[in-house]
């Protein structure tokens, strides 16, 4: 496809679902739920640094796919013709200089881009073979959770931060909420599971009533991850989750990310190339809205195929 020629698309109106545009070639698509994919062979672990400690996940299953995806605001396309898989059992890192479209692409996976007036989209984004615009948006955002760059715990206790997500999820699904007198006891097990999955339990278990805003920055970010994990999503989106954290907190969250990939598909946007190398199984390098190269982490960083990728990982620009 000519990068200067975009497929036709209708602007997204905020009071209705966006219109998904049929590809220019008119090829019909059937978006049903596919059979589970077989395990995908994993590359050997790198012999450099912490990446060598990464143990490949036993099973890899495709959960999402982007096909001929274009994203724009107004008359300008900021992401053009993206084709990428998102797999459980792997961490996918999106890398590239500022303005390359990484965050826009990430936010489109659970339809957060739609809240921006003038947003438009062409192509397909599927979750388990089903086009995401065919999934009710709150249900989609339960199944695809997002953690943002700056930790954003609610001004309440540690327990209530996680319990809020559980109550909200039950309400959205029309399930009965626990009676006030029994609420804490009924939610405690699920809260503790989420805190354990986020690697925070051992640090806060003795004081769940502590205000969340008194936690350190790294603990606050892990609490936000626990809140996202509490509703048991299938995909976890991370937008620069360590950019505001110290090296010790960053290392803790990186270890957490690698551990989570066995049970949830993980997509991370990062400007930190060393972080991408430490945590990612596959890497997608974007430049000015285009996907330049996608491959195993070791291949992207040690033997990139494209000159723009070589220049970026070598620090020539970005």
PyMOL commands that set and color helices and strands:
alter all, ss='L'
color gray80, all
select helices_A, chain A and resi 49-53+102-108+112-115+132-134+137-143+158-172+180-197+201-204+212-214+217-229+247-260+273-279+297-302+307-313
alter helices_A, ss='H'
color red, helices_A
select strands_A, chain A and resi 61-73+76-88+91-95+119-127+130-131+144-147+235-239+265-269+282-287+290-296
alter strands_A, ss='S'
color yellow, strands_A
deselect
rebuild
show_as cartoon
